[in-house]
Amino acid sequence: MFTLLTPAPVRKKGQNAVLTLDGEFKMRRSVCLTNAMIFVTILLLASTGTAYAYVDPGTGSYVIQLLIAGLAGIAFAIKIYWGRIKGLFSRSSSEGAGSEGDDQ
Amino acid sequence: MTSSGVLSSSFRDPSGFLFQEAGSLLRQVNESYRENYDHLMTSGLHETLTDKGLLIPHQEASTDLARTEDAYRVLKPQPVPFISYPYEWCFSQLKDAALLTLDVQKKALDFGMTLKDASAYNVQFVRGKPVLIDTLSFDLYREGQLWPAYRQFCQHFLAPLALMSYKDVRLNQLLRTYIDGVPLDLAGALLPFGTRLIFSLLSHIHLHARSQKHFAERTVDTDQRSMSLRSFQALIDNLESAVRKLKWRPQGELWRDYYEESSYTSDALEAKKRLVGQYLDRVRPNIVWDLGANVGLFSRVASDSGALAISFDVDPECVELNYLESLRRDEEHILPLLLDLTNPSPGMGWQHEERMSLMERGPADAVLALALIHHLAISNNLPFGKIADFLARVGNSLIVEFVPKGDQQVQRLLASREDIFTEYTQQEFEAALGQHFEIVDSSGLPDSNRTLYLMTRRGA
């Protein structure tokens, strides 16, 4: 378990899925999103400075990948569901248009 | 290359390595990679990728050829006729190599595998198209895993492409300094502020760099984190759309209008092309290096005759236009590359051995040096003797054009400098080149005082 950011939110055991943004609609999604937004905001506000070559960039790449992949996964899922919803409406509206035509 | 024939470009990979055996390039697959290799070959992934020209095909050779005892297989990959490096590619070549890498990754996921690295050096241009050359880059996909190549993809492809697109196309030369790709904090510092408003660049470069810095000295238990397959696919899709959105268009007009300028009338240009073609027919080269190729007019005389023409130019715009033209014409025998002849690609990496210098990749069967010598001799103060030394190291035959001092192109170069070039005469030129080459033929070019020579290197 790791501390994502300080101050760390109080978490109960099993709720530390801050970075498990996997695009699935899970119960903890809202917690994930909130933390992701905090993370992004803090990173954006973080002061610029020199990163030194001797530090290991692997961990930060790992964390940001989870975050981006999670957001991209959610966006991907929304796109699919939105497509289905639009499909429903366009079907019903075309049916509606058809019935209007029939009426005339 | 080491004394055992093992190539220094592949020593980092525990899965296997490349080695030379009796003039052939072979790849040993180690026992530790057995499960991955078997899955690659039996799942249909290898066939799918090679059928689509995305992965270099190979044949299995006898394991008797193996160099160490832990060998599982020995492969004989299809040879790559000329190795080029990302700092020699134009914008669109690097972009196409990036898209190839993502395409391979997508297909790998379909077959339960993933790329374990995303090095631009794993891509080569073969028959005009980028192709993955590292057969050992594939690992079995484990449910919940992240993409181990993510950081490398951002450093090798996304960061340099973004810098070329949003800042300056010459920033691809950072790849010549940073062998594992452009550090993301450096890319972030160089990119214009506006790129923070583009989500893909904000996340994959700016926030990525910040995250690297933030977590540099923190420990994260990576085993407890997982990423669903859908998120993995979404990440790759996201990177693909980020790369596709990056654009760069050549703006300048310095060289590409060269042929339309008054150096040659169209008839004289056609005559020069015919003469170059005739000289090439006499040499019948397999590989031609066209030095100072501009947008590749004479490279195409060579490639149309069946030779592979490596079409070098110092101007990124020319190389870009040349590459786009090769795509438009679906050409397989021309490879446009970026090269400053006065400072050619050096040997790089560990002990200077991971990436070959230009010289190590020669000599070519024939070198074209057309309308080039006066640029080297006058603009760069290179004595004829030095130019001859260089040409003798890179080519077995030479088709070279001498442009006399009276020529308007030379006068143009002299207009802004003192004429200290008293030795710039045709006699001195022939004497210097004659030290290394035998002059086989020469012919005056129409509508000018220029001369075209066919020479062969002594002892070649």
Boltz contact constraints between the chains, C-beta under 6 A:
constraints:
  - contact:
      token1: [A, 2]
      token2: [B, 220]
      max_distance: 6.0
  - contact:
      token1: [A, 2]
      token2: [B, 221]
      max_distance: 6.0
  - contact:
      token1: [A, 19]
      token2: [B, 225]
      max_distance: 6.0
  - contact:
      token1: [A, 22]
      token2: [B, 227]
      max_distance: 6.0
  - contact:
      token1: [A, 22]
      token2: [B, 228]
      max_distance: 6.0
  - contact:
      token1: [A, 22]
      token2: [B, 231]
      max_distance: 6.0
  - contact:
      token1: [A, 23]
      token2: [B, 228]
      max_distance: 6.0
  - contact:
      token1: [A, 23]
      token2: [B, 230]
      max_distance: 6.0
  - contact:
      token1: [A, 23]
      token2: [B, 231]
      max_distance: 6.0
  - contact:
      token1: [A, 24]
      token2: [B, 228]
      max_distance: 6.0
  - contact:
      token1: [A, 43]
      token2: [B, 207]
      max_distance: 6.0
  - contact:
      token1: [A, 43]
      token2: [B, 210]
      max_distance: 6.0
  - contact:
      token1: [A, 46]
      token2: [B, 210]
      max_distance: 6.0
  - contact:
      token1: [A, 51]
      token2: [B, 185]
      max_distance: 6.0
  - contact:
      token1: [A, 51]
      token2: [B, 213]
      max_distance: 6.0
  - contact:
      token1: [A, 55]
      token2: [B, 216]
      max_distance: 6.0
  - contact:
      token1: [A, 57]
      token2: [B, 212]
      max_distance: 6.0
  - contact:
      token1: [A, 59]
      token2: [B, 215]
      max_distance: 6.0
  - contact:
      token1: [A, 59]
      token2: [B, 220]
      max_distance: 6.0
  - contact:
      token1: [A, 60]
      token2: [B, 211]
      max_distance: 6.0
  - contact:
      token1: [A, 60]
      token2: [B, 212]
      max_distance: 6.0
  - contact:
      token1: [A, 60]
      token2: [B, 215]
      max_distance: 6.0
  - contact:
      token1: [A, 61]
      token2: [B, 151]
      max_distance: 6.0
  - contact:
      token1: [A, 63]
      token2: [B, 211]
      max_distance: 6.0
  - contact:
      token1: [A, 63]
      token2: [B, 215]
      max_distance: 6.0
  - contact:
      token1: [A, 64]
      token2: [B, 207]
      max_distance: 6.0
  - contact:
      token1: [A, 64]
      token2: [B, 208]
      max_distance: 6.0
  - contact:
      token1: [A, 64]
      token2: [B, 211]
      max_distance: 6.0
  - contact:
      token1: [A, 65]
      token2: [B, 146]
      max_distance: 6.0
  - contact:
      token1: [A, 65]
      token2: [B, 150]
      max_distance: 6.0
  - contact:
      token1: [A, 66]
      token2: [B, 225]
      max_distance: 6.0
  - contact:
      token1: [A, 66]
      token2: [B, 227]
      max_distance: 6.0
  - contact:
      token1: [A, 68]
      token2: [B, 203]
      max_distance: 6.0
  - contact:
      token1: [A, 69]
      token2: [B, 227]
      max_distance: 6.0
  - contact:
      token1: [A, 69]
      token2: [B, 231]
      max_distance: 6.0
  - contact:
      token1: [A, 69]
      token2: [B, 235]
      max_distance: 6.0
  - contact:
      token1: [A, 70]
      token2: [B, 231]
      max_distance: 6.0
  - contact:
      token1: [A, 72]
      token2: [B, 234]
      max_distance: 6.0
  - contact:
      token1: [A, 72]
      token2: [B, 235]
      max_distance: 6.0
  - contact:
      token1: [A, 72]
      token2: [B, 238]
      max_distance: 6.0
  - contact:
      token1: [A, 73]
      token2: [B, 230]
      max_distance: 6.0
  - contact:
      token1: [A, 73]
      token2: [B, 231]
      max_distance: 6.0
  - contact:
      token1: [A, 73]
      token2: [B, 234]
      max_distance: 6.0
  - contact:
      token1: [A, 76]
      token2: [B, 234]
      max_distance: 6.0
